[in-house]
């Protein structure tokens, strides 16, 4: 393993917390991400990351746990996007854009107060771009609980949810209420975004949500296969990103390492590019 | 990269909420007022409260000193110049600032309010240091303030030659009290030189080397915390093992610059029974510069001698 992992990797407590939390978050993001891509809600997912960002900034202002801030803001923001109505795709798009702008403005205000009136340092960096290496180990149990609740909820509503995504008319005929489905899924999405914001930051969490899922959907056959593929791709991206960031410490004499979020996103991009190339090649042959 | 950072003490949640509300009210009524200068005194502006204190000690009753960052919640990094600061600097005959990239906003304000009669004392220049010096917390070096006080006295004597002798006498008194502080440092050094400590941030590093203590924390880690970027996991692991393995006699934390990394480190120190000492970034209220430094040295000595923590100076 020495060719891949530099010395001290496995015994470092910071790295161990990052590996565990990263894996949990990657699984949730991948599973939720597949539904996001199928429903065509990547933009709503990104808006929720901006809402989560405002929550994270607010949490660091009052000294609360960032996960709680990300989560509360995501639930409130996601609820307001759904409540804003939006039966039609265009209205939904506008509602999403308005909530996104408001959230970004609030973030700017909160981060200004954080830097001018509290002892917290580096909040902008950690809220926007994440810092899985600085997450306190005490966050892990709560993250696991949120992850389990999210996955169980999604599993419970998977049939009506997918039906209403793929064929709203058929779903309505079977008695599925689209608003209830929409709201449930936005809450699931908010929880997933909150988790990934902890690891790679609010702004970058879209990458972890959409990237592995879209790569897997290009390669795999069927939703179950795509979901399993997304889990593998997501966990690989996060864990490989952590290894790369750790190893980058030894790449230069000044020991300036590459931030873990940048490494994770780089691996995600490679996965997406690879899956695109592969599906083109396969189509060319078939 | 310019190392810039300073900000403040934790306050309870309700206090921050009230502060937030008040800030909103203040934004609504932006007309900042500048307190009048007492007649017959020289208006002096200092960027940080510790320099304001030294300027007041040297200038005595012939100066009116204002500290820009007199609010213990001002953060040079996120500091935005208000109209009242610009007006105070425009009116000042003498300005005292740290330099070394720590309070760059002062240069901006001075350039925006040119005044041929104003004199500017920059601690970093008085000491003959480069702007790019990695650790900007110059006031923790016991040789800094006597030199800065000398420069302040020279400028005051030029601005107000009639009270030249008064300023010289006050400077001599300040330097005598600093000599007493140096005796205290020498006594500490004789007892504790070579003991290892860990720090969260480089704020007190100059004092630690004067005290003969060995700072076992990699500078990269301290600089990362100061600059608000994430330290590398290798460095975090190294610092945490200093504390959990009890390889240091105390953890000295910058009480005014906290992050999840420093909070975790303080928690580890508590459970490993390594005493924690708060080093303040700016002079806490109710102190003079000399009494502040003496209180920090007392707190470090208490930690080394009895293992007791001092999380707050009073």
HADDOCK unambig.tbl for C-alpha pairs under 7 A between the chains (distance, minus, plus):
assign (segid A and resid 12 and name CA) (segid B and resid 237 and name CA) 5.91 0.50 0.50
assign (segid A and resid 13 and name CA) (segid B and resid 237 and name CA) 6.82 0.50 0.50
assign (segid A and resid 14 and name CA) (segid B and resid 233 and name CA) 6.08 0.50 0.50
assign (segid A and resid 14 and name CA) (segid B and resid 237 and name CA) 6.67 0.50 0.50
assign (segid A and resid 15 and name CA) (segid B and resid 233 and name CA) 6.77 0.50 0.50
assign (segid A and resid 62 and name CA) (segid B and resid 13 and name CA) 5.61 0.50 0.50
assign (segid A and resid 115 and name CA) (segid B and resid 75 and name CA) 6.65 0.50 0.50
assign (segid A and resid 115 and name CA) (segid B and resid 78 and name CA) 5.61 0.50 0.50
assign (segid A and resid 116 and name CA) (segid B and resid 73 and name CA) 6.37 0.50 0.50
assign (segid A and resid 116 and name CA) (segid B and resid 74 and name CA) 5.68 0.50 0.50
assign (segid A and resid 116 and name CA) (segid B and resid 75 and name CA) 5.37 0.50 0.50
assign (segid A and resid 116 and name CA) (segid B and resid 78 and name CA) 5.71 0.50 0.50
assign (segid A and resid 116 and name CA) (segid B and resid 79 and name CA) 6.64 0.50 0.50
assign (segid A and resid 117 and name CA) (segid B and resid 73 and name CA) 4.75 0.50 0.50
assign (segid A and resid 117 and name CA) (segid B and resid 74 and name CA) 6.48 0.50 0.50
assign (segid A and resid 118 and name CA) (segid B and resid 7 and name CA) 6.65 0.50 0.50
assign (segid A and resid 118 and name CA) (segid B and resid 8 and name CA) 5.60 0.50 0.50
assign (segid A and resid 118 and name CA) (segid B and resid 9 and name CA) 6.79 0.50 0.50
assign (segid A and resid 118 and name CA) (segid B and resid 10 and name CA) 6.36 0.50 0.50
assign (segid A and resid 118 and name CA) (segid B and resid 73 and name CA) 6.49 0.50 0.50
assign (segid A and resid 119 and name CA) (segid B and resid 7 and name CA) 5.22 0.50 0.50
assign (segid A and resid 119 and name CA) (segid B and resid 8 and name CA) 4.27 0.50 0.50
assign (segid A and resid 119 and name CA) (segid B and resid 9 and name CA) 5.50 0.50 0.50
assign (segid A and resid 119 and name CA) (segid B and resid 10 and name CA) 5.92 0.50 0.50
assign (segid A and resid 119 and name CA) (segid B and resid 256 and name CA) 4.80 0.50 0.50
assign (segid A and resid 119 and name CA) (segid B and resid 257 and name CA) 4.86 0.50 0.50
assign (segid A and resid 119 and name CA) (segid B and resid 258 and name CA) 5.46 0.50 0.50
assign (segid A and resid 120 and name CA) (segid B and resid 257 and name CA) 5.96 0.50 0.50
assign (segid A and resid 120 and name CA) (segid B and resid 258 and name CA) 4.83 0.50 0.50
assign (segid A and resid 120 and name CA) (segid B and resid 259 and name CA) 5.53 0.50 0.50
assign (segid A and resid 121 and name CA) (segid B and resid 228 and name CA) 5.19 0.50 0.50
assign (segid A and resid 121 and name CA) (segid B and resid 257 and name CA) 5.75 0.50 0.50
assign (segid A and resid 121 and name CA) (segid B and resid 258 and name CA) 5.70 0.50 0.50
assign (segid A and resid 121 and name CA) (segid B and resid 259 and name CA) 5.53 0.50 0.50
assign (segid A and resid 122 and name CA) (segid B and resid 228 and name CA) 3.68 0.50 0.50
assign (segid A and resid 122 and name CA) (segid B and resid 229 and name CA) 5.81 0.50 0.50
assign (segid A and resid 122 and name CA) (segid B and resid 259 and name CA) 6.98 0.50 0.50
assign (segid A and resid 125 and name CA) (segid B and resid 229 and name CA) 6.79 0.50 0.50
assign (segid A and resid 131 and name CA) (segid B and resid 230 and name CA) 6.83 0.50 0.50
assign (segid A and resid 133 and name CA) (segid B and resid 233 and name CA) 6.24 0.50 0.50
assign (segid A and resid 134 and name CA) (segid B and resid 230 and name CA) 6.99 0.50 0.50
assign (segid A and resid 134 and name CA) (segid B and resid 260 and name CA) 6.08 0.50 0.50
assign (segid A and resid 134 and name CA) (segid B and resid 261 and name CA) 5.58 0.50 0.50
assign (segid A and resid 135 and name CA) (segid B and resid 260 and name CA) 6.73 0.50 0.50
assign (segid A and resid 136 and name CA) (segid B and resid 260 and name CA) 6.66 0.50 0.50
assign (segid A and resid 136 and name CA) (segid B and resid 264 and name CA) 6.57 0.50 0.50
assign (segid A and resid 246 and name CA) (segid B and resid 233 and name CA) 6.93 0.50 0.50
assign (segid A and resid 257 and name CA) (segid B and resid 232 and name CA) 6.37 0.50 0.50
